[in-house]
Amino acid sequence: MNVMTVGGYNAKIEYDPEIDIFRGEILGLTGGADFYGKTPKELRTEFKRSLKVFLEVCKEKGIEPRSNYSGKFNLRISPELHERLAIAAQAEGKSINTLAQEALEQRVAG
């Protein structure tokens, strides 16, 4: 996945071959904000512009711009994977939660 970061905000970048342009979607917001550009420089400029407008609207309406995350989520896995995780965690003297958290942190590490 291609990600661009501006001012602590991240956007997923995709190329649309039908219209020959890049599209960015700002992630982790309480609403939608996207932007377009033909070059990386133009894309970054439009990212900043779109983010500024989004933040101004949030301020005017008294809305928190970023989504809040509780730190909890449910994960459905197969019973076989659950068993293998439990055994691996026990072998390392850790909880399944700790083992899963380490794996997730490793997956999203920049």
C-alpha positions in Angstrom: 0.0 0.0 0.0 1.3 3.5 -0.9 0.9 5.9 2.0 1.7 9.6 2.1 2.1 11.5 5.4 1.4 15.2 6.0 1.3 16.9 9.4 0.9 13.5 11.2 -2.0 12.5 9.0 -1.7 9.5 6.6 -3.4 9.0 3.2 -3.7 5.9 1.0 -2.6 6.7 -2.5 -3.9 4.9 -5.6 -3.5 5.4 -9.3 -6.6 5.5 -11.5 -5.6 4.5 -15.0 -9.0 5.4 -16.5 -8.6 9.1 -15.7 -4.7 9.0 -15.6 -4.5 10.6 -12.1 -3.6 9.7 -8.5 -6.2 9.7 -5.8 -5.5 10.1 -2.1 -7.8 9.2 0.7 -6.9 10.6 4.2 -7.1 7.8 6.7 -8.2 7.8 10.4 -10.7 10.7 10.1 -14.2 11.0 11.5 -15.4 11.8 8.0 -14.2 11.5 4.4 -11.5 13.6 2.8 -9.8 12.8 -0.5 -7.7 14.6 -3.1 -6.3 14.2 -6.6 -3.1 15.0 -8.4 -1.1 14.1 -11.5 2.3 14.2 -9.9 3.6 13.5 -6.3 4.2 17.2 -5.8 0.7 18.1 -6.9 -0.7 15.3 -4.8 1.1 16.5 -1.7 -0.2 20.1 -2.3 -3.8 18.9 -2.7 -3.4 16.6 0.4 -2.5 19.7 2.4 -5.3 21.7 0.9 -7.9 19.0 1.5 -6.7 18.4 5.1 -6.9 22.1 5.9 -10.5 22.3 4.6 -11.5 19.2 6.5 -9.9 20.5 9.8 -11.6 23.9 9.3 -15.0 22.3 8.9 -14.5 20.1 11.9 -13.5 23.2 14.0 -16.5 25.1 12.8 -18.9 22.3 13.7 -17.1 21.3 16.9 -16.3 17.8 15.6 -13.2 15.8 16.6 -11.3 15.3 13.3 -9.5 12.0 14.2 -11.3 8.8 14.8 -10.8 7.5 18.4 -9.7 3.9 18.9 -10.3 2.0 22.1 -7.4 -0.4 21.8 -9.7 -3.3 21.7 -11.0 -5.3 18.7 -12.3 -8.8 18.1 -10.5 -11.1 15.8 -12.0 -14.3 14.4 -9.5 -17.0 13.5 -9.8 -20.7 12.9 -9.7 -23.1 15.9 -6.5 -24.6 14.5 -4.7 -21.2 14.4 -6.0 -20.4 17.8 -4.5 -23.6 19.1 -1.1 -22.9 17.4 -1.1 -19.4 18.9 -1.9 -20.7 22.4 0.9 -23.2 22.2 3.4 -20.7 20.8 2.5 -18.2 23.5 2.8 -20.7 26.3 6.2 -21.8 24.9 7.4 -18.2 25.1 5.8 -17.6 28.5 3.5 -14.9 27.0 -0.2 -14.4 26.6 -1.9 -14.8 23.2 -2.7 -11.1 23.4 1.0 -10.2 23.9 2.1 -12.6 21.1 -0.6 -11.1 18.7 0.3 -7.5 19.6 4.0 -8.2 18.9 3.1 -9.7 15.5 0.8 -6.8 14.6 3.4 -4.2 15.7 5.9 -5.9 13.5 3.5 -6.0 10.5 2.8 -2.2 10.6 6.2 -1.0 11.7 7.5 1.7 9.4 
